[in-house]
């Protein structure tokens, strides 16, 4: 196989701001969730944030893009399908993929318009709240998918955010069926609690008969299962995911390897920015299992990597940090 993971997702550039707790109520923003907004709404908020706080960091983003960036920097091979516009933001996004270490659909990914952007508001408790304008990402469709590359991959990886776009949802549904028909493993992330609160039918449509591997956090699995009982939610998840990894913040993570539950201890760190933590967890985890490591080892690497990324601003680590983490956990 040429690629460890073939992913599809929204191409976004993040602009991060440190905000006061009172900012959300003052501007009627739902804290802790990703909210889709129009270009005009985002521009208005950007002006307010820039004038009040100033930009803390600009970085390449997007859920699946962050995950594949991590996987590639750890040493894995990735292909990422996305859509960016022929603008400076699009140039920046592609550069941020890691100096072209990720193969992507360069022949048909760029068009006139605006590349997707995400305003990330980091509150004093390190939680991230996002207002996203998808731009051309909203029109991702099956025409961007490279099915030859899919056939040459160990895993297909789908981000939950794609269910907000009819064309993207149709594309990943087709992609998932193609993977299943060709005995390629399927993985999915729920991406954000908002996807389960407002787009649950779409999430379940993409899940279909289920996936080989699912990533989510504790809040998301409870929302999906419609229960406050974590154990019940996990048992219900077994009906749709052969294996899964659930992050639990300060409680670490719970894995299910298809036979047994495995608890992964947390790493105590001073969190400053949780943006990208789940993406990093998935990237580290998928790197480890595609290189032949077991679930417990993959979970330990993912836990350390996600703890490391929340210790600094931005959804990604610099390239050289990834190999240090692998050495610490795997040797």
N, C-alpha and C positions, 0 to 999 in steps of 0.2 A: 504494500500500500504506500502510495506517495504521501498522503496526508493523514495525520493522526485525527484531525477534526476538520470538518467542513461546516462552517457556520454562516448563518444569514441573520442580519439585524439592521437596526437603524444606525446610520452614520451621523453622529452628532459631535459638535464641539462644545465643551463645557466652559462656562464662565462662572467661577466660584466667588461667593461673597460671604463674609462673616457678618451675621445679622444678630440683632437683639431679639430676645424672646417675644417682646411686645410687637415686633414688626408684622408677624403673621395676622394677629387680630386687627391691627391697624389697617391692613390691606386686604382683609378677608381671604386669607390664604390658608388652605388646609395643610397643616403641618405633617411632615413625614411621608407625604405621598407625591407621586408624579402626576402633574396635571397638564393636559394638552391645552395649549392656548393658540390664538391666532398670531400672525406676525405683528400686527398692530398692538395687541395686548402685551406681547413680549417686549416690544420696543419701549412701550410706556414703562413697564416694570424695570427694564434695563436702565433707563434714564434715572429712575428713582434710586435704584440700588447703587449706580455708579456715583451719583451725586452725594448720597448719604454715607456710603461705606467705602467705595473704591473697589476695583477688581482685585481679589486675592490671587487668583491663578486662572490661566487659560490652558486648557488641556484637551487632547483628543478624548472622546467619550463614546457612549453607546454601550449597552449592556454586553451584547455578544462580542463587539469589537474589543472591549476591555478584557473579556475572558480570553479571546484568541491572542491578544497582545501578550498577556501573561504566559499563556501556553507556549507561544513562540520564543519568548525571552528565557523561559526555563530550558528550552532546547527542543520543543516539539515542532512539528510541521503543520501549518494551518492554511486554509483557504477561506477567505471571507467575501461573501456576496453582499454588496450594499449599493447605495445610490448617492452620489454627491453631485453638486452643481459645478459648473465651470466658473467658480469664483474663488477668492482668496481663502475663504473658510474651507472650501473643498480641498484646496492645495494643502492647507494646514492639517486637515484631518488625515489625508493620505500620508503625509510626512510622519505624523504621530503614530502611524501603524508600526513604527519601529524600523525606520530606514529600509522599508520594503522587504522586511523579513517575513511578511505575510503575503501570500499570493492572493490576488483579487481580480475581479472581473473588469479589468481596465478597458476592454473593448466597448462595453455598453453601459458603463456606470455613470457617465457624466453628461449633463444636459444643461440647457439654460434654466435659470431659476435661482433658488436660494438653498444652500446647504443647511441641513438641520442644525439647530442650536438648542442648548439646554442651559437655563439659568439655575444654578445650584446654590441654594441658601443654606448655610451651615449655622445652626443655632449653638448657643453655649454648651449644650449637652452633646455636641458633636453629631446630632442627627441631621440628615440631609433632606431637604425639601426641594422639589424640582418643578419648574415651569418650562415645558418643552414646546418648541415649534418645529415640527418635523420637516418642513420644506419639501424638497424633492423626495426625501425618504418615504413620504406617505404613499408614493406611487411605485414602490418596489413591487415587482410582479415576477411571474415565472420566466419572463424573457431574460431576466438577469441571471438566472440560475444556470450554472455550468454542470450539467448532468454527467459529463465525462469525469469531471473532478470529483463529483459525489461518489461515483462508482469506484474511485481510487482512494477512498477514505475509510477509516475505521469507524468513525462516528459522524453523525449529522447532529448539529447543535442548533436549537431554535430558541430565540428569546421571546418571552411572553408579551413584551410590548408590541409585537407585530400584529396581535389580534385587534388592535385599534384601527387598522387599515384594511378595508375589504380586499384590495388586490394583494396585499402582503399576506393576509390570512389565507387566501386561496392558494397563494404560491407555496407557503410552508406546508399546507395540507397536502398539496401535490408532491412536494419534496419528501415529506414523511412517508407517503405511500410508496414512492419510488425507492426510498431507502429500505423499507420493509420488504418490498418485492425483490430487492437485490441483496438481502441478508446483511444489510449495513445497520449497525446499532444506532438507535435514536436517543437523543438526550434533549431535555427541555428545562428551561428555568422559568419560574413564574414571574420573575423580574421585580414585581412591586405589588404591595397590598392593593393598590388601586385597580390592578388588572382583575383581582378576585372580587372586589366590591362593585365595579361598574361594567366589567366585560367578562363575567363568569361564563356565560353561554359560549362566547368565542374561545375562551381558554379550553373548555371541555370539548368544543368542536375540533380544535387542533389536537388535543390529547387523544381523541378517537378511542381506539381499542387499548391505548396505553403506550408507554414509552419504556425503553430499557433502563433509563436513568433519569431521575428528576431532581432538580435543585430548587430549594425554597427556604424561607425562614419560618420560624414558629408561628408568627402572626399569619403568614400566608397559608400555611397548611390548615390552620384552624378556620380561616375564612373559606377556603376551598371545601373543607369537609363540613362546614356549617355546625361547628361544635367548639366549645371552650375547653373541652377535655383533650389534652395533647395526645394521650395514649390512644384514644378513640380515633383521632384524626390520623395518626400514623397507621393504625390498622386499616382504615378506609383507603389510605394511600396505596396500600399493597394491591388494591384492585386495579390500579391504573399504572403503577410503576414497578417493574421487576426489582429495581434497586433504587434507593434514594439517599439523599444527603440533606439534612435539615439543620441549618445554623440556628443557634439559640443565644447569640450575644454572649453575655458574661457566663452563661452556663455551658459554653462550648458548642458541640454539635452532636447530632445523633445520626448514625448511618444505618442503613439496612442493606446488607450485601446479597439479599435473595434468600438467605437462610436465617441469619441472626442479626440482632441489633448490636451495634458497636458504639459505645460512648467515647467521644473525643474530648479531652480536657481543654479548657480554654487557656489562653495566654493573657496574663494580666498586663495590660498596657494602659497608658493614658491616651484615650481616644480623642483626636482633634477633628476628624472628618471621616464619617462612615460611608461617604460616597465611594462606590466601587468595591466595598468589602465583599459583598456576595459574588460579584463578578470575579474577583481575585480568587475567592474560595473555589469557584467552579473551574477556573483556569488551572490552578495548581492541582486540583483533584484529577482533572481529566489528563493533565500531563502525566501524572504518576501512574494512573491505571493504563494509559496507552503505552507506557514504557514497561509494563509488566509487573508493577508494584501491586500489593494487595490493598484492600479497602482501608485497613487500619493505617497503613503507611501513607496512603493518599490523603486520608483525613488529617493526619498529623501535619503533613506538609501544607495542606490547605488552611488549617487552623493557624499555623505560624505565619503563613503568607498574608492572610486576611488581617491578622493582628498587626502585622508590620505596616500594611498599607493604610490602616486607620490612624496610625501614629503620625502621619504627615498629610499635608493638603494635596488634593488631587486623587483621581481614581486609579492611578498607576504608579508603579515603582520605576526607578531608573534601571536600565538593563542589567548592570553588573550585580544588583542586589539579588536577583533571582537565583543565580548560581550559588551564592553564599547560603541561601535558604535550603537549596537542595543538598548541599554538602552537610549542613547541620542536621538534616533529618535522615537523608538516605546515605550520605557518605560519598 
